[in-house]
Amino acid sequence: MFCGPKSIYESMSIQNLINTYDPFADVVKSLEDEVQDGLVHVRIQQRNGRKTLTTVQGLSVEYDLKKIVKACKKEFACNGTVVEHPEYGKVLQLQGDQRQNICQWLTRMELVKPEQLKVHGF
């Protein structure tokens, strides 16, 4: 039986996996920093049929997003919520195609500058 060295090699490979170095770790961190570069992304998502959903991502964490949603719901006569997204953080969701309305409202309330808005969608 030649089991002695086999267990040594297995332990070395496990130790090598535990102590791995990711050479791209700093690149990934810098890309994550670039995502939060001050741009506010306004997107539209198609639901079922003619139903759509407008999402707003990238607002500053200093703002109370629930109060913003409450004001938008009243202003645009639509429903909305704040959703925690694993990649993008807190995202505002509004029912319907509210892209133009939300862009005008955010600039009118001086929460963002017009050059910080990026509108996506069809």
Steps between C-alpha positions, in 0.01 A plus 500: 500500500628840402259716699748713694618737225152514346360660813792747501420604142133534582576723797736711288237552233242600760748737660574649157132558441455671835793736453423608145577850384259670262706716262185676376364596844609864471353525149164371621500753784577785262220388267260499794611852582434606141144368521439755774647783294216739571278392211135428564372227270133509405386179333176351377416132527225321312270299721217288364296638213504879484609543861835667563716581800733799536809454718730772635845389615796699624340762724714610791466303822463831684142533372206327662381290207167415661413870516602544136275207400214643702531838326530337156194284560298807585641708214470240222186319627672161492613238748863451599739340743865478606665166424835372627698372199807282573717674240360854475395563860170676562295554186180699457224326304204687355210354307464607139730687265607787727841565344437857388298586810763375744784672312317834505401457864852410616648806329219728618554389861876545446582147614711441187635713217377436145845380391493233773186333359533208262174370352489144368226311321316463176 
